[in-house]
Amino acid sequence: MYFKNGIDFVKNLNGAFNLVICDKGKDLIHLATDRFGLRPLNYIVTGSGSYVAVRAQDVLAMSNRKNELNQQTLYNL
């Protein structure tokens, strides 16, 4: 659906979802969650890569930055 309709295809999705689309042809990464935000996405971009997960703790664990969770910043996202 993405390659046919572009990112606007998410407007037709129903239910709770998260998705990550890596479009290498356009050098883009799309992150999307349902319109109610039932399953929020957390991400971090580091010099060694980008990490995405539902739980902030998991993102930090994957990036080896466990001790850098800033609760104030997290709540402001």
C-alpha positions as CSV (number, residue, x, y, z in Angstrom):
1,M,0.0,0.0,0.0
2,Y,2.8,2.4,0.8
3,F,4.5,2.2,-2.6
4,K,1.2,2.7,-4.4
5,N,-0.3,5.5,-2.2
6,G,2.6,7.0,-0.3
7,I,2.5,7.6,3.4
8,D,-1.0,8.9,3.2
9,F,-2.2,5.2,3.2
10,V,-2.1,5.4,7.0
11,K,-5.2,7.6,7.0
12,N,-7.1,4.5,5.9
13,L,-5.9,2.2,8.7
14,N,-8.1,1.4,11.7
15,G,-7.3,-0.1,15.1
16,A,-4.2,0.1,17.3
17,F,-0.9,-0.1,15.4
18,N,2.7,1.0,15.1
19,L,4.6,0.9,12.0
20,V,8.1,1.7,10.7
21,I,8.7,2.0,7.0
22,C,12.3,2.3,5.7
23,D,12.2,3.7,2.2
24,K,15.7,3.3,0.9
25,G,14.8,4.7,-2.5
26,K,13.8,8.1,-1.0
27,D,16.3,7.8,1.9
28,L,13.4,8.2,4.4
29,I,12.1,6.4,7.5
30,H,8.5,6.8,8.5
31,L,7.2,6.2,12.0
32,A,3.5,6.0,12.6
33,T,1.1,5.1,15.4
34,D,-2.6,4.9,15.6
35,R,-4.6,8.2,15.8
36,F,-5.3,7.6,19.5
37,G,-1.7,7.0,20.5
38,L,-2.6,3.7,22.2
39,R,0.9,2.3,21.5
40,P,3.3,5.2,21.6
41,L,6.7,5.0,19.8
42,N,9.9,6.0,21.3
43,Y,13.1,6.5,19.3
44,I,16.7,7.6,19.7
45,V,19.2,8.6,17.0
46,T,22.8,8.1,17.9
47,G,26.1,8.1,16.0
48,S,25.9,4.3,15.7
49,G,22.3,4.1,14.5
50,S,18.6,4.7,15.1
51,Y,16.5,2.7,17.5
52,V,12.7,2.4,17.8
53,A,10.6,0.6,20.4
54,V,7.3,0.9,22.3
55,R,9.0,1.2,25.7
56,A,11.6,4.0,26.2
57,Q,13.7,1.7,28.4
58,D,14.0,-0.8,25.5
59,V,15.3,2.0,23.1
60,L,17.9,3.0,25.6
61,A,18.9,-0.6,26.3
62,M,19.4,-1.3,22.5
63,S,21.5,1.8,22.1
64,N,23.7,1.1,25.2
65,R,22.5,4.3,26.8
66,K,20.5,2.9,29.7
67,N,21.5,5.6,32.2
68,E,20.5,8.5,30.0
69,L,16.7,8.4,30.4
70,N,15.5,11.9,31.0
71,Q,12.0,11.7,32.3
72,Q,11.2,15.4,31.7
73,T,12.2,15.2,28.1
74,L,10.3,11.9,27.7
75,Y,7.1,13.5,28.9
76,N,7.5,16.5,26.6
77,L,7.6,14.4,23.4
